[in-house]
């Protein structure tokens, strides 16, 4: 395998593994949009995801250690999952729902990957106290939520 192909293969494998962490984390985002009485303990959810996926949820501490290319690979993978599910919902109307993916499509429409990476970088630079906050939660809070009218499943959005 040529060096360039090998590097692309490694980047894609990295993106896929990080992507698995993203898909499970949508449940944490949904938990944040329900009433305080119904909220699930974030640590318990993250622990459950880590146990079921066999990998940690991507948070700021690891994000800050990643190269720019690794960050782009994660965002690329994130985008692919969103695109695939959105396409399936368009092709099979019975799959349509007011989900995290539907909100991500609206909230991040036409945002280049490098801009997404830069915004996550800036978030962690400006909020060092949130280093344990998952990257997908940063995406939700800073890029998706400000651009949507209702939360997942039509639930009201909590105030910032």
Protein Blocks (a to p, Z undefined) as FASTA:
>chain_A
ZZklmmmmmmmmmmmmmmmmmmmmmmmmmmmmmcfklpccfklmmmmmmmmnopacddfk
lmmmpcfklmmmmmmmmmmmmmmmmmmmmmmmmlgccdfklmmmmmmgoiafklmmmmmm
mmmmmmmmlmmpcfklmmmmmmmmmmcfbdehhiacddZZ
